């Protein structure tokens, strides 16, 4: 029986553990901070739980349009919200631990060091122990990047891991960074009723996303009262008597009650002993892996945010599954980033899959597209939805769907039809011929496909 040691209990680690156990391996999982990792305990699960409350308040804001009388003021009780956030995260962690235990996985709470391929030393509260196994999977994740001139204190200057200790809604939250994390938290606190200023070093929010989608989100942000400061780079953040002072590189200042730093992530690869092993890391400290999650050292695999491949929980989980399938001789489908779907949990959401507009513009492939505003959708009109669209990219002359973008409420659910199309290389005619419910938001996916029929 093969023995696998997995270092890190986030999606890359626990999904790998479940696959390895199912394939008959003996599995030991070492986790430093809690089963589920930062994804479950401090990042994805907590943030999306917070966003769920924000989304509810945002939806209630359209009540008058739908003929419902509401109180003049609706605000979240952040102490209650954050208590629920943390409780749900712990419950999810416990559920995962139960699944692992039921699968026969041995879990050890401790800090690991890789001594050599197949050998891991673990420091626990009870002492140290050595684990010898046939292979190792690194799934150690990442942590928030901070700046020497903007040090978090957990009270007023915060990383996204620290916001859940707030007992009251910030009067004025300044979010530094307009990537996915910054945009999501800016949207969330705006929906919860806080005054929000978003400081973006680029000329628009979400610079890595579809331009049309990012423009919709920025327009919604400003319409809902958010201040978006484009082309504004943070120089420093400091505490004041009553809050925080953010100084920009051009000398301008912004005062607020709190500041949330969303400056990117640093891989958790330091202190693992990887340099002594001679493992190949990139300039940012991320572990370099191939499409089946192998590192530069035989017998050691890596998955998730510590690889920097695509910092998504779904990608981490898939990397972990692929690694164990490759190691244990099961059928392997190497990671294909051209088929990955992702979502930005702003309000409205942005969901994408496959080829992006930027890739379309930069490639020699002949690609056609169609974009259909959600405002034309009957269900959207009934629900008071005004913002969003469906966009589909297809190979010219073939009609094969190679990518798509959905902007709207629950876009994360609507993207699945296009994700299936990209994954299975379906044509727009096949997408259009599948029945959709009338009225439904998904009807716009089929209608956008029909718009491309004449170009096939």
Order of alpha helices (4+ residues) and beta strands (2+ residues): beta-alpha-beta-alpha-alpha-alpha-beta-beta-beta-beta-beta-beta-beta-beta-alpha-beta-alpha-beta-beta-beta-beta-beta-beta-alpha-beta-alpha-beta-beta-alpha-beta-alpha-beta-beta-alpha-alpha-alpha
